[in-house]
Amino acid sequence: GESVGLHLPTLSVQEGDNSIINCAYSNSASDYFIWYKQESGKGPQFIIDIRSNMDKRQGQRVTVLLNKTVKHLSLQIAATQPGDSAVYFCAENGNRDDKIIFGKGTRLHILP
Amino acid sequence: DAGVIQSPRHEVTEMGQEVTLRCKPISGHDYLFWYRQTMMRGLELLIYFNNNVPIDDSGMPEDRFSAKMPNASFSTLKIQPSEPRDSAVYFCASSLGQGGETQYFGPGTRLLVL
């Protein structure tokens, strides 16, 4: 999907709980997917990526799940911390050219 | 590596003035991308380069915008003349290899055109 920032969906999570951020991607030809984190006043920062030959990949406290059947991507953050507050973007390589396509973004809000 | 470097970090200018944004990509990265981010439109790709050559400028809003990459370690995005609707955060990103891969973003330039 194209990135349109008119209204960002917001996910509010209690500190210490797990967060799950979902993304529906648009192009069935995409074979590479990336999650970015953007904190206030900063540029998007790479978190984790996954290729289409995998359905799960784990990093430090983060896990990305890929369901190609329904074109769905999710980011799971374990034991959410205040520092996880940010906008999270999924991105896909769509047409397999040099560009990546960013999703709309989801704002993660951590409750004390 | 210091990551992608952008300057200035903040720019306030008056309508009609020329604005030049600068970017130094990560050393060794072959691809450089310019994005614009606004609340209304989100993150938009303006133009990207491969080995200093512009590949796709279809995202450039209009002729007032131009970008150059004279060498592998430097790129500029110029707006002339600037307009209030150009107010946004402009990001530069670079990536290694064949593109469509992980892009590393700079801190952005926050532009305000009065």
Backbone of each chain as ProteinMPNN parsed JSONL, in Angstrom:
{"seq_chain_A": "GESVGLHLPTLSVQEGDNSIINCAYSNSASDYFIWYKQESGKGPQFIIDIRSNMDKRQGQRVTVLLNKTVKHLSLQIAATQPGDSAVYFCAENGNRDDKIIFGKGTRLHILP", "coords_chain_A": {"N_chain_A": [[0.798, -1.19, 0.0], [0.263, 2.294, -0.407], [1.826, 5.021, 1.273], [-0.037, 6.857, 3.386], [-0.615, 9.471, 5.437], [-2.829, 10.449, 6.823], [-4.55, 9.592, 8.954], [-3.179, 7.9, 11.465], [-3.375, 4.582, 12.529], [-3.564, 3.607, 15.924], [-1.957, 1.768, 18.42], [-2.333, 0.84, 21.653], [-0.512, -0.25, 24.372], [0.134, -1.979, 27.353], [2.933, -1.399, 29.388], [5.402, -3.871, 29.413], [3.764, -5.843, 28.43], [3.153, -7.887, 25.479], [3.417, -6.69, 22.128], [1.6, -6.526, 19.107], [1.835, -5.701, 15.854], [0.189, -5.121, 12.889], [0.186, -5.586, 9.307], [-1.049, -5.184, 6.084], [0.005, -6.114, 3.012], [0.39, -5.1, -0.437], [1.206, -6.142, -2.906], [1.415, -9.122, -4.539], [3.667, -10.009, -5.753], [5.791, -9.208, -4.278], [8.799, -9.984, -2.605], [10.341, -9.439, -0.506], [10.465, -8.042, 2.688], [10.223, -5.449, 5.089], [10.501, -4.114, 8.346], [10.215, -0.961, 9.83], [11.09, 1.398, 12.343], [10.04, 4.465, 13.564], [10.959, 7.015, 15.517], [9.911, 9.945, 17.281], [10.878, 12.857, 15.639], [12.982, 11.705, 14.328], [14.605, 9.764, 11.708], [13.235, 6.964, 9.835], [14.06, 3.778, 11.148], [15.726, 0.784, 10.566], [14.397, -2.34, 11.594], [13.847, -5.166, 11.37], [13.919, -7.733, 8.891], [12.44, -9.836, 6.318], [12.395, -12.53, 4.054], [10.505, -13.887, 1.306], [10.669, -16.611, 1.278], [10.538, -17.483, 3.765], [8.564, -17.838, 6.764], [8.713, -16.867, 9.215], [10.712, -14.914, 11.337], [13.137, -14.188, 13.738], [14.308, -11.659, 15.945], [16.089, -9.652, 18.268], [13.986, -9.496, 20.831], [12.031, -8.995, 18.98], [9.796, -10.302, 16.513], [9.037, -11.264, 13.267], [6.314, -12.156, 11.311], [5.183, -13.758, 8.41], [2.576, -14.103, 6.19], [1.916, -15.302, 3.291], [-0.24, -16.155, 1.894], [-2.471, -14.659, 2.578], [-1.414, -12.22, 2.276], [-0.182, -10.838, 4.468], [1.542, -9.307, 7.099], [3.231, -9.287, 10.184], [4.453, -7.718, 13.148], [5.91, -8.591, 16.067], [6.483, -7.532, 19.296], [8.195, -8.277, 22.102], [7.622, -8.041, 25.617], [7.06, -5.159, 25.912], [8.554, -1.96, 26.016], [8.982, 1.416, 27.326], [10.668, 2.739, 25.52], [9.95, 1.689, 23.12], [7.964, 3.13, 22.05], [6.743, 4.575, 19.203], [6.322, 5.19, 15.66], [5.514, 2.577, 13.531], [6.475, 1.165, 10.515], [5.649, -0.98, 7.851], [7.296, -2.329, 4.998], [7.586, -3.153, 1.539], [9.037, -4.8, -1.31], [7.627, -4.677, -3.588], [7.495, -4.235, -6.843], [9.825, -5.457, -7.324], [11.833, -3.871, -8.155], [14.168, -1.235, -7.749], [13.049, 0.071, -5.676], [11.382, 0.439, -2.484], [8.192, -0.009, -1.004], [6.364, 1.823, 1.229], [4.187, 1.156, 3.959], [1.257, 2.469, 5.664], [1.787, 2.992, 8.337], [1.8, 2.498, 11.878], [1.01, 3.745, 15.008], [2.582, 3.128, 18.01], [1.717, 3.134, 21.294], [2.758, 3.325, 24.567], [1.515, 2.325, 27.586], [1.801, 3.314, 30.971]], "CA_chain_A": [[0.0, 0.0, 0.0], [0.966, 3.565, -0.399], [1.876, 5.623, 2.6], [-0.891, 8.026, 3.536], [-0.53, 9.688, 6.871], [-3.935, 11.263, 7.299], [-4.887, 9.125, 10.293], [-2.425, 6.708, 11.773], [-3.946, 3.73, 13.566], [-2.766, 3.611, 17.151], [-2.031, 0.597, 19.275], [-1.922, 1.161, 23.028], [-0.111, -1.484, 25.036], [0.678, -1.823, 28.702], [4.356, -1.696, 29.512], [5.659, -5.24, 29.83], [2.981, -6.762, 27.605], [3.618, -8.064, 24.102], [2.721, -5.886, 21.115], [1.521, -7.112, 17.769], [1.488, -4.694, 14.85], [-0.163, -5.82, 11.661], [0.324, -4.87, 8.039], [-1.498, -5.889, 4.897], [0.746, -5.581, 1.874], [-0.479, -4.987, -1.615], [1.678, -6.756, -4.139], [1.736, -10.538, -4.357], [4.999, -10.265, -6.314], [6.826, -8.798, -3.316], [9.503, -11.114, -2.001], [11.2, -8.943, 0.566], [9.658, -7.194, 3.55], [11.041, -4.798, 6.12], [9.835, -3.294, 9.366], [10.952, 0.203, 10.288], [10.608, 2.121, 13.521], [10.353, 5.889, 13.487], [10.722, 7.769, 16.731], [9.612, 11.359, 17.037], [12.012, 13.701, 15.283], [14.073, 10.925, 13.74], [14.305, 9.042, 10.49], [12.897, 5.546, 10.018], [15.197, 2.942, 11.517], [15.524, -0.632, 10.27], [14.253, -3.224, 12.748], [13.99, -6.564, 10.987], [13.413, -8.003, 7.55], [12.146, -11.231, 6.052], [12.195, -12.842, 2.64], [9.27, -14.64, 1.094], [10.877, -18.055, 1.449], [10.419, -17.744, 5.193], [7.314, -17.327, 7.317], [8.972, -16.333, 10.546], [12.109, -14.575, 11.609], [13.229, -13.594, 15.062], [15.442, -10.834, 16.311], [16.115, -9.427, 19.709], [12.678, -9.056, 21.319], [11.083, -8.815, 17.876], [9.553, -11.422, 15.611], [8.21, -10.921, 12.112], [5.591, -13.273, 10.719], [4.733, -13.483, 7.045], [1.569, -15.017, 5.646], [1.809, -14.906, 1.882], [-1.557, -16.538, 1.385], [-3.396, -13.531, 2.763], [-0.606, -11.003, 2.138], [-0.195, -10.225, 5.785], [2.837, -9.237, 7.793], [3.072, -8.769, 11.537], [5.642, -7.492, 13.977], [5.645, -8.847, 17.472], [7.503, -7.001, 20.209], [8.029, -8.917, 23.413], [7.896, -7.228, 26.811], [7.136, -3.794, 25.399], [9.18, -0.979, 26.892], [8.694, 2.801, 26.924], [11.478, 3.091, 24.354], [9.338, 1.135, 21.915], [6.987, 4.106, 21.542], [7.181, 5.065, 17.895], [5.484, 4.776, 14.54], [6.109, 1.419, 12.884], [6.109, 1.029, 9.108], [6.078, -2.126, 7.072], [7.666, -1.96, 3.63], [7.724, -4.293, 0.633], [9.762, -4.418, -2.527], [6.649, -4.532, -4.648], [7.763, -4.608, -8.218], [11.167, -6.037, -7.362], [12.83, -2.977, -8.726], [15.067, -0.712, -6.732], [12.318, 0.828, -4.674], [10.518, -0.24, -1.535], [6.932, 0.697, -0.822], [6.059, 1.906, 2.648], [2.797, 1.144, 4.394], [0.747, 3.693, 6.282], [2.349, 3.203, 9.661], [0.989, 2.317, 13.085], [1.641, 4.364, 16.172], [2.564, 2.302, 19.214], [1.691, 3.956, 22.497], [3.0, 2.478, 25.727], [0.839, 2.764, 28.803], [2.64, 3.033, 32.152]], "C_chain_A": [[0.838, 1.25, 0.0], [0.871, 4.179, 0.984], [1.016, 6.869, 2.628], [-1.025, 8.294, 5.011], [-1.68, 10.445, 7.449], [-4.337, 10.862, 8.709], [-4.123, 7.841, 10.532], [-3.188, 5.87, 12.779], [-2.988, 3.687, 14.752], [-3.028, 2.352, 17.941], [-1.502, 1.006, 20.646], [-1.69, -0.141, 23.783], [0.469, -1.161, 26.411], [2.16, -2.19, 28.694], [4.544, -3.115, 30.052], [4.881, -6.274, 29.042], [3.631, -6.909, 26.235], [2.771, -7.206, 23.159], [2.708, -6.647, 19.799], [1.017, -6.033, 16.813], [1.308, -5.391, 13.518], [-0.027, -4.935, 10.429], [-0.187, -5.761, 6.92], [-0.748, -5.304, 3.711], [-0.033, -5.797, 0.592], [-0.067, -5.852, -2.802], [2.1, -8.21, -3.908], [3.099, -10.905, -4.935], [6.12, -9.886, -5.35], [7.483, -10.025, -2.707], [10.443, -10.685, -0.888], [10.423, -7.913, 1.35], [10.51, -6.685, 4.708], [10.13, -4.097, 7.106], [10.783, -2.175, 9.782], [10.272, 0.794, 11.508], [11.003, 3.581, 13.37], [9.962, 6.578, 14.785], [10.541, 9.242, 16.38], [10.891, 12.134, 16.742], [13.175, 12.973, 14.644], [13.636, 10.283, 12.436], [13.905, 7.607, 10.787], [14.158, 4.716, 10.246], [14.845, 1.483, 11.253], [15.413, -1.452, 11.559], [14.592, -4.66, 12.355], [13.422, -6.733, 9.586], [13.136, -9.49, 7.406], [11.953, -11.416, 4.553], [11.036, -13.805, 2.505], [9.444, -16.143, 1.214], [10.843, -18.457, 2.924], [9.046, -17.284, 5.646], [7.491, -16.747, 8.716], [10.45, -16.016, 10.672], [12.168, -13.842, 12.945], [14.484, -12.759, 15.218], [15.455, -10.698, 17.824], [14.812, -8.781, 20.133], [11.649, -8.83, 20.205], [11.004, -10.071, 17.021], [8.689, -10.913, 14.474], [7.607, -12.211, 11.569], [5.07, -12.867, 9.361], [3.737, -14.552, 6.614], [1.297, -14.596, 4.218], [0.435, -15.199, 1.307], [-2.529, -15.364, 1.464], [-2.667, -12.191, 2.688], [-0.601, -10.195, 3.425], [1.165, -10.374, 6.455], [2.563, -8.739, 9.204], [4.42, -8.647, 12.226], [5.24, -7.697, 15.415], [6.81, -8.321, 18.29], [7.231, -7.594, 21.59], [8.372, -7.929, 24.529], [8.108, -5.769, 26.44], [7.652, -2.821, 26.454], [8.836, 0.434, 26.453], [9.465, 3.238, 25.682], [10.946, 2.533, 23.044], [8.284, 2.07, 21.332], [7.511, 4.727, 20.258], [6.085, 4.769, 16.886], [6.224, 3.649, 13.82], [5.561, 1.296, 11.469], [6.539, -0.335, 8.595], [6.411, -1.633, 5.668], [7.859, -3.237, 2.824], [8.462, -3.844, -0.61], [8.934, -4.59, -3.772], [6.994, -5.096, -6.012], [9.152, -5.173, -8.416], [12.13, -5.168, -8.164], [13.644, -2.411, -7.564], [14.341, -0.055, -5.566], [11.652, -0.092, -3.664], [9.307, 0.634, -1.281], [6.573, 0.644, 0.649], [4.558, 1.847, 2.89], [2.463, 2.421, 5.143], [1.393, 3.991, 7.622], [1.332, 2.99, 10.758], [1.736, 2.938, 14.248], [1.481, 3.434, 17.367], [2.709, 3.203, 20.432], [1.807, 3.041, 23.712], [2.348, 3.09, 26.961], [1.686, 2.401, 30.017], [2.015, 1.981, 33.068]], "O_chain_A": [[2.009, 1.227, 0.379], [-0.044, 3.89, 1.755], [1.326, 7.845, 1.946], [-1.498, 7.44, 5.761], [-1.523, 11.054, 8.508], [-4.453, 11.725, 9.579], [-4.377, 6.821, 9.89], [-3.617, 6.401, 13.804], [-1.768, 3.727, 14.592], [-4.171, 1.926, 18.109], [-0.365, 1.461, 20.777], [-2.554, -1.016, 23.825], [1.202, -0.187, 26.583], [2.572, -3.168, 28.071], [3.912, -3.502, 31.035], [5.271, -7.44, 28.98], [4.537, -6.157, 25.877], [1.572, -7.024, 23.368], [3.673, -7.317, 19.434], [-0.094, -5.524, 16.96], [2.168, -6.154, 13.077], [-0.115, -3.71, 10.503], [0.184, -6.93, 6.814], [-0.861, -4.109, 3.439], [-0.987, -6.573, 0.544], [-0.909, -6.247, -3.609], [3.04, -8.477, -3.159], [3.63, -11.979, -4.648], [7.28, -10.217, -5.592], [6.808, -10.987, -2.34], [11.242, -11.48, -0.392], [9.798, -7.021, 0.777], [11.383, -7.382, 5.227], [9.097, -3.548, 6.724], [11.966, -2.393, 10.046], [9.056, 0.703, 11.679], [12.158, 3.896, 13.084], [8.78, 6.705, 15.106], [10.965, 9.707, 15.322], [11.86, 12.073, 17.5], [14.239, 13.557, 14.439], [12.451, 10.26, 12.103], [14.199, 7.086, 11.863], [15.187, 4.936, 9.608], [13.789, 1.007, 11.668], [16.209, -1.294, 12.486], [15.49, -5.283, 12.92], [12.556, -5.971, 9.155], [13.535, -10.299, 8.244], [11.407, -10.546, 3.875], [10.635, -14.457, 3.469], [8.456, -16.875, 1.248], [11.086, -19.611, 3.277], [8.426, -16.44, 4.999], [6.557, -16.214, 9.315], [11.312, -16.746, 10.183], [11.336, -12.98, 13.231], [15.555, -13.089, 14.708], [14.903, -11.524, 18.551], [14.569, -7.618, 19.813], [10.498, -8.5, 20.494], [11.983, -10.793, 16.832], [7.71, -10.204, 14.704], [8.295, -13.216, 11.392], [4.571, -11.756, 9.184], [4.023, -15.748, 6.669], [0.545, -13.655, 3.963], [0.004, -14.562, 0.346], [-3.302, -15.113, 0.539], [-3.242, -11.149, 3.001], [-0.972, -9.021, 3.448], [1.824, -11.411, 6.38], [1.735, -7.848, 9.39], [5.375, -9.363, 11.927], [4.327, -7.042, 15.916], [7.971, -8.624, 18.014], [6.152, -7.416, 22.156], [9.276, -7.103, 24.403], [9.191, -5.215, 26.627], [7.246, -2.854, 27.616], [8.432, 0.634, 25.308], [8.959, 4.026, 24.882], [11.446, 2.877, 21.974], [7.771, 1.826, 20.24], [8.586, 5.327, 20.234], [5.058, 4.176, 17.215], [7.417, 3.761, 13.537], [4.35, 1.319, 11.25], [7.65, -0.792, 8.866], [5.863, -0.631, 5.21], [8.249, -4.272, 3.364], [8.507, -2.655, -0.926], [9.464, -4.643, -4.881], [6.803, -6.281, -6.286], [9.605, -5.348, -9.548], [13.093, -5.65, -8.76], [13.781, -3.051, -6.521], [14.967, 0.331, -4.579], [11.391, -1.26, -3.951], [9.386, 1.861, -1.336], [6.487, -0.429, 1.245], [3.766, 2.408, 2.133], [3.282, 3.334, 5.242], [1.525, 5.158, 7.992], [0.145, 3.268, 10.585], [2.926, 2.695, 14.451], [0.372, 3.008, 17.691], [3.689, 3.933, 20.577], [1.036, 2.092, 23.859], [2.613, 4.239, 27.317], [2.23, 1.299, 30.084], [2.594, 1.636, 34.099]]}, "seq_chain_B": "DAGVIQSPRHEVTEMGQEVTLRCKPISGHDYLFWYRQTMMRGLELLIYFNNNVPIDDSGMPEDRFSAKMPNASFSTLKIQPSEPRDSAVYFCASSLGQGGETQYFGPGTRLLVL", "coords_chain_B": {"N_chain_B": [[30.764, 3.403, 11.021], [29.281, 6.574, 10.283], [26.689, 6.643, 9.499], [23.899, 7.784, 7.493], [24.204, 11.119, 6.597], [22.7, 14.235, 6.98], [22.155, 17.615, 6.031], [20.918, 20.997, 6.158], [19.733, 20.38, 9.545], [17.465, 21.664, 10.275], [15.479, 24.037, 8.58], [14.369, 27.199, 7.913], [12.634, 29.258, 5.817], [11.694, 31.839, 3.513], [8.888, 32.11, 1.364], [9.54, 31.681, -2.065], [12.255, 31.718, -1.924], [15.37, 30.017, -2.565], [16.071, 26.69, -1.706], [18.405, 24.41, -0.465], [19.084, 21.122, 0.159], [21.173, 18.747, 1.744], [23.007, 15.676, 1.447], [24.888, 12.969, 2.667], [25.62, 9.81, 1.812], [25.856, 6.453, 3.24], [29.085, 5.152, 3.219], [30.075, 3.296, 0.434], [27.57, 2.449, -0.261], [25.416, 1.963, -2.983], [23.05, 3.036, -3.756], [20.918, 5.848, -3.534], [18.345, 7.618, -1.98], [15.751, 10.022, -1.998], [13.289, 11.22, 0.14], [10.073, 12.556, 1.067], [8.262, 13.589, 3.878], [5.091, 14.081, 5.187], [2.322, 14.982, 7.316], [-0.075, 14.658, 6.032], [0.38, 13.154, 3.696], [2.155, 11.191, 4.302], [5.053, 9.125, 3.881], [6.856, 9.804, 1.08], [8.43, 8.803, -1.884], [10.739, 10.663, -3.655], [12.887, 10.783, -5.552], [15.449, 8.606, -6.851], [18.85, 7.453, -6.94], [21.278, 5.474, -8.654], [24.51, 4.457, -8.402], [25.253, 7.155, -8.702], [23.667, 8.039, -10.76], [20.586, 9.365, -11.793], [17.693, 7.444, -11.484], [14.917, 7.147, -11.224], [12.699, 9.649, -11.23], [10.088, 10.122, -10.879], [8.583, 10.772, -8.71], [9.083, 13.353, -8.051], [7.696, 16.424, -7.277], [7.276, 18.703, -8.973], [8.656, 20.952, -11.451], [10.052, 22.685, -9.899], [11.552, 21.325, -8.167], [14.698, 19.767, -7.919], [17.347, 17.378, -8.186], [20.656, 16.304, -7.523], [23.583, 14.285, -7.926], [26.653, 14.507, -7.664], [28.862, 12.982, -7.004], [29.838, 9.857, -5.423], [29.552, 10.292, -2.734], [27.917, 12.377, -2.098], [24.914, 14.244, -2.293], [22.397, 16.477, -3.48], [19.286, 18.1, -2.89], [17.246, 20.345, -4.365], [15.094, 23.119, -4.074], [13.45, 25.444, -5.899], [11.558, 28.073, -7.029], [10.855, 28.091, -3.499], [7.825, 27.058, -1.816], [5.088, 27.504, 0.504], [3.705, 25.036, 0.728], [5.668, 23.199, 0.415], [6.701, 22.657, 2.802], [7.88, 20.309, 5.028], [9.295, 17.195, 6.222], [12.331, 16.172, 5.015], [13.867, 13.318, 3.922], [16.876, 11.55, 3.429], [18.077, 8.503, 2.173], [20.104, 5.551, 2.029], [21.216, 2.609, 0.317], [22.665, -0.664, 0.004], [24.009, -2.461, -2.723], [21.831, -4.181, -4.941], [19.496, -2.724, -4.781], [16.028, -2.224, -3.755], [16.383, -3.245, -1.364], [17.25, -3.202, 2.137], [16.952, 0.023, 3.338], [18.781, 2.711, 4.677], [18.168, 5.35, 6.738], [18.7, 8.886, 6.948], [18.767, 11.524, 9.473], [16.994, 13.428, 8.665], [15.765, 16.532, 7.243], [14.121, 19.208, 8.498], [11.917, 21.239, 7.004], [10.604, 24.444, 6.793], [8.583, 26.586, 5.136], [7.778, 29.84, 4.928]], "CA_chain_B": [[30.288, 4.379, 10.038], [28.431, 7.568, 10.927], [25.34, 6.586, 8.985], [23.563, 8.801, 6.506], [24.305, 12.456, 7.182], [21.933, 15.253, 6.264], [22.246, 18.985, 6.528], [20.842, 21.275, 7.586], [18.696, 19.607, 10.236], [16.272, 22.514, 10.256], [15.595, 25.157, 7.646], [13.207, 28.072, 7.835], [12.882, 30.184, 4.738], [10.501, 32.537, 3.037], [8.39, 31.726, 0.049], [10.272, 32.247, -3.179], [13.689, 31.514, -1.754], [15.934, 28.721, -2.953], [16.453, 25.83, -0.584], [19.26, 23.287, -0.851], [19.258, 20.109, 1.187], [22.37, 17.98, 1.436], [23.033, 14.315, 1.966], [26.061, 12.116, 2.478], [25.176, 8.441, 2.081], [26.813, 5.553, 3.876], [30.163, 4.808, 2.297], [29.935, 1.983, -0.2], [26.198, 2.219, -0.719], [25.27, 2.33, -4.386], [21.746, 3.655, -3.996], [20.554, 6.973, -2.675], [16.928, 7.934, -2.127], [15.205, 11.222, -1.346], [11.888, 11.098, 0.511], [9.43, 13.664, 1.762], [7.248, 13.084, 4.799], [4.148, 15.033, 5.741], [1.229, 14.338, 8.029], [-1.176, 14.351, 5.122], [0.718, 12.221, 2.633], [3.075, 10.156, 4.759], [6.411, 9.065, 3.337], [6.796, 9.74, -0.382], [9.713, 8.755, -2.587], [10.85, 11.731, -4.649], [13.834, 10.41, -6.607], [16.573, 7.831, -6.361], [20.043, 7.335, -7.768], [22.113, 4.282, -8.582], [25.849, 4.829, -8.861], [25.244, 8.595, -8.994], [22.813, 8.322, -11.909], [19.157, 9.356, -11.427], [17.003, 6.315, -12.098], [13.473, 7.364, -11.245], [12.347, 10.925, -10.603], [8.645, 10.278, -11.075], [7.98, 11.297, -7.497], [9.398, 14.775, -7.871], [6.4, 17.091, -7.407], [7.206, 19.601, -10.126], [9.964, 21.408, -11.925], [10.748, 23.491, -8.888], [12.413, 20.396, -7.447], [15.749, 19.117, -8.698], [18.307, 16.652, -7.355], [21.901, 15.944, -8.185], [24.525, 13.46, -7.173], [27.898, 14.703, -8.413], [29.794, 11.894, -6.707], [29.256, 8.785, -4.616], [29.427, 10.633, -1.324], [27.217, 13.641, -1.897], [23.75, 14.524, -3.119], [21.615, 17.646, -3.091], [17.906, 18.279, -3.328], [17.055, 21.786, -4.417], [13.748, 23.609, -4.347], [13.57, 26.818, -6.353], [11.404, 28.756, -5.748], [10.123, 27.323, -2.489], [6.462, 27.466, -1.515], [4.67, 26.99, 1.824], [3.297, 23.641, 0.666], [6.857, 22.353, 0.421], [7.064, 22.417, 4.201], [7.851, 18.867, 5.286], [10.599, 16.644, 6.599], [12.946, 15.526, 3.853], [14.821, 12.291, 4.328], [17.76, 10.886, 2.5], [18.371, 7.134, 2.582], [20.993, 4.856, 1.105], [21.208, 1.155, 0.44], [23.794, -1.366, -0.593], [23.703, -3.552, -3.633], [20.99, -4.095, -6.119], [18.288, -1.962, -4.571], [14.905, -2.973, -3.221], [16.901, -3.831, -0.142], [17.125, -2.353, 3.311], [17.422, 1.389, 3.209], [19.173, 3.328, 5.938], [17.729, 6.73, 6.644], [19.322, 9.952, 7.715], [17.897, 12.119, 10.496], [16.01, 14.298, 8.039], [15.809, 18.002, 7.299], [12.773, 19.754, 8.7], [11.822, 22.474, 6.226], [9.419, 25.287, 6.969], [8.557, 27.697, 4.193], [6.78, 30.805, 5.413]], "C_chain_B": [[29.298, 5.328, 10.718], [26.99, 7.457, 10.473], [25.128, 7.663, 7.95], [23.553, 10.165, 7.202], [23.527, 13.445, 6.327], [22.175, 16.622, 6.892], [21.462, 19.922, 5.625], [19.794, 20.381, 8.255], [17.373, 20.37, 10.251], [16.524, 23.677, 9.292], [14.28, 25.918, 7.665], [13.513, 29.114, 6.775], [11.575, 30.844, 4.323], [10.139, 32.063, 1.638], [9.166, 32.44, -1.048], [11.772, 32.047, -3.098], [14.104, 30.126, -2.237], [16.367, 27.97, -1.7], [17.301, 24.689, -1.121], [19.471, 22.369, 0.34], [20.394, 19.194, 0.76], [22.353, 16.62, 2.106], [24.365, 13.647, 1.657], [25.641, 10.699, 2.804], [26.234, 7.642, 2.826], [27.834, 5.121, 2.833], [29.977, 3.399, 1.742], [28.534, 1.657, -0.664], [26.036, 2.761, -2.134], [23.991, 3.106, -4.686], [21.503, 4.79, -3.003], [19.14, 7.4, -3.023], [16.612, 9.24, -1.395], [13.709, 11.008, -1.118], [11.399, 12.407, 1.123], [8.349, 13.066, 2.655], [6.399, 14.222, 5.33], [3.054, 14.27, 6.47], [0.149, 13.872, 7.06], [-0.847, 13.202, 4.168], [1.678, 11.117, 3.07], [4.426, 10.27, 4.099], [6.338, 8.852, 1.82], [8.209, 9.691, -0.965], [9.722, 9.827, -3.674], [11.698, 11.286, -5.841], [14.852, 9.459, -6.002], [17.654, 7.687, -7.419], [20.672, 5.959, -7.591], [23.461, 4.641, -9.182], [25.873, 6.245, -9.433], [24.34, 8.976, -10.159], [21.341, 8.312, -11.464], [18.425, 8.266, -12.201], [15.507, 6.594, -12.255], [13.171, 8.657, -10.501], [10.847, 11.181, -10.699], [7.944, 10.837, -9.841], [8.259, 12.761, -7.241], [8.135, 15.579, -8.195], [6.272, 17.956, -8.669], [8.598, 20.126, -10.433], [10.723, 22.268, -10.914], [11.734, 22.633, -8.101], [13.451, 19.815, -8.406], [16.72, 18.443, -7.741], [19.513, 16.292, -8.193], [22.718, 15.038, -7.286], [25.857, 13.512, -7.928], [28.951, 13.635, -8.147], [29.148, 10.925, -5.715], [29.017, 9.17, -3.166], [28.633, 11.902, -1.074], [26.036, 13.772, -2.855], [23.048, 15.77, -2.588], [20.207, 17.546, -3.636], [17.624, 19.766, -3.237], [15.607, 22.11, -4.736], [13.879, 25.1, -4.689], [12.457, 27.144, -7.353], [10.603, 27.916, -4.766], [8.745, 27.923, -2.245], [6.056, 26.881, -0.156], [4.286, 25.516, 1.806], [4.471, 22.671, 0.569], [7.312, 22.037, 1.841], [6.85, 20.945, 4.533], [9.18, 18.475, 5.912], [11.122, 15.867, 5.395], [14.026, 14.564, 4.34], [15.638, 11.827, 3.134], [18.021, 9.486, 3.05], [19.335, 6.526, 1.58], [20.894, 3.356, 1.341], [22.349, 0.556, -0.363], [23.279, -2.319, -1.657], [22.652, -3.219, -4.652], [19.692, -3.329, -5.912], [17.129, -2.846, -4.161], [15.283, -3.648, -1.931], [16.763, -2.831, 1.002], [17.735, -0.988, 3.066], [17.696, 1.961, 4.59], [18.955, 4.824, 5.813], [18.608, 7.676, 7.457], [18.333, 10.54, 8.704], [16.851, 13.061, 9.93], [16.335, 15.776, 8.17], [14.378, 18.485, 7.433], [12.711, 21.125, 8.052], [10.507, 23.172, 6.502], [9.542, 26.468, 6.025], [7.42, 28.624, 4.59], [6.154, 31.612, 4.281]], "O_chain_B": [[28.567, 4.926, 11.622], [26.132, 8.138, 11.034], [26.061, 8.372, 7.572], [22.96, 10.325, 8.268], [23.678, 13.484, 5.106], [22.369, 16.759, 8.099], [21.352, 19.661, 4.427], [19.044, 19.693, 7.562], [16.297, 19.771, 10.24], [17.628, 24.217, 9.209], [13.212, 25.342, 7.457], [14.546, 29.78, 6.837], [10.493, 30.438, 4.747], [10.998, 31.67, 0.849], [9.415, 33.643, -0.972], [12.479, 32.192, -4.096], [13.296, 29.199, -2.304], [16.944, 28.538, -0.773], [16.949, 24.07, -2.126], [19.97, 22.783, 1.386], [20.563, 18.899, -0.423], [21.773, 16.433, 3.176], [24.894, 13.745, 0.55], [25.332, 10.403, 3.958], [27.361, 8.1, 3.016], [27.482, 4.77, 1.707], [29.752, 2.444, 2.486], [28.333, 0.683, -1.389], [26.463, 3.874, -2.441], [23.866, 3.747, -5.729], [21.832, 4.703, -1.82], [18.779, 7.527, -4.193], [17.142, 9.513, -0.318], [12.964, 10.667, -2.036], [12.171, 13.23, 1.615], [7.619, 12.162, 2.25], [6.919, 15.206, 5.856], [2.878, 13.068, 6.272], [-0.461, 12.82, 7.251], [-1.708, 12.374, 3.87], [1.979, 10.211, 2.293], [4.893, 11.367, 3.793], [5.82, 7.839, 1.349], [9.077, 10.466, -0.564], [8.819, 9.885, -4.509], [11.277, 11.399, -6.992], [15.099, 9.487, -4.797], [17.401, 7.786, -8.62], [20.604, 5.361, -6.517], [23.545, 5.075, -10.331], [26.436, 6.495, -10.499], [24.265, 10.154, -10.505], [20.898, 7.356, -10.828], [18.529, 8.183, -13.425], [14.917, 6.307, -13.296], [13.365, 8.746, -9.289], [10.396, 12.323, -10.608], [6.818, 11.325, -9.937], [7.718, 13.341, -6.3], [7.568, 15.425, -9.277], [5.243, 17.921, -9.343], [9.576, 19.788, -9.767], [11.913, 22.533, -11.085], [12.64, 23.153, -7.45], [13.14, 19.429, -9.532], [16.892, 18.893, -6.608], [19.416, 16.017, -9.389], [22.565, 15.028, -6.065], [26.14, 12.636, -8.745], [29.834, 13.41, -8.975], [28.04, 11.161, -5.235], [28.342, 8.44, -2.44], [28.662, 12.448, 0.029], [26.131, 13.463, -4.043], [23.105, 16.071, -1.396], [19.971, 16.98, -4.704], [17.745, 20.372, -2.172], [14.976, 21.454, -5.565], [14.351, 25.901, -3.883], [12.415, 26.545, -8.428], [9.761, 27.115, -5.173], [8.522, 29.118, -2.436], [6.618, 25.877, 0.28], [4.524, 24.813, 2.788], [4.282, 21.456, 0.635], [8.219, 21.229, 2.04], [5.759, 20.409, 4.338], [10.067, 19.306, 6.105], [10.431, 15.015, 4.838], [14.953, 14.938, 5.059], [15.154, 11.73, 2.006], [18.17, 9.309, 4.259], [19.379, 6.936, 0.42], [20.535, 2.902, 2.428], [22.909, 1.176, -1.267], [22.216, -2.917, -1.494], [22.595, -2.101, -5.165], [18.858, -3.299, -6.816], [17.227, -4.072, -4.21], [14.571, -4.533, -1.456], [16.215, -1.743, 0.826], [18.885, -0.867, 2.644], [16.949, 1.728, 5.54], [19.481, 5.477, 4.911], [19.169, 7.316, 8.492], [17.184, 10.104, 8.769], [15.92, 13.452, 10.634], [17.064, 16.208, 9.063], [13.532, 18.203, 6.584], [13.374, 22.062, 8.498], [9.438, 22.564, 6.451], [10.488, 27.251, 6.108], [6.251, 28.237, 4.586], [5.299, 32.462, 4.528]]}, "name": "protein", "num_of_chains": 2, "seq": "GESVGLHLPTLSVQEGDNSIINCAYSNSASDYFIWYKQESGKGPQFIIDIRSNMDKRQGQRVTVLLNKTVKHLSLQIAATQPGDSAVYFCAENGNRDDKIIFGKGTRLHILPDAGVIQSPRHEVTEMGQEVTLRCKPISGHDYLFWYRQTMMRGLELLIYFNNNVPIDDSGMPEDRFSAKMPNASFSTLKIQPSEPRDSAVYFCASSLGQGGETQYFGPGTRLLVL"}
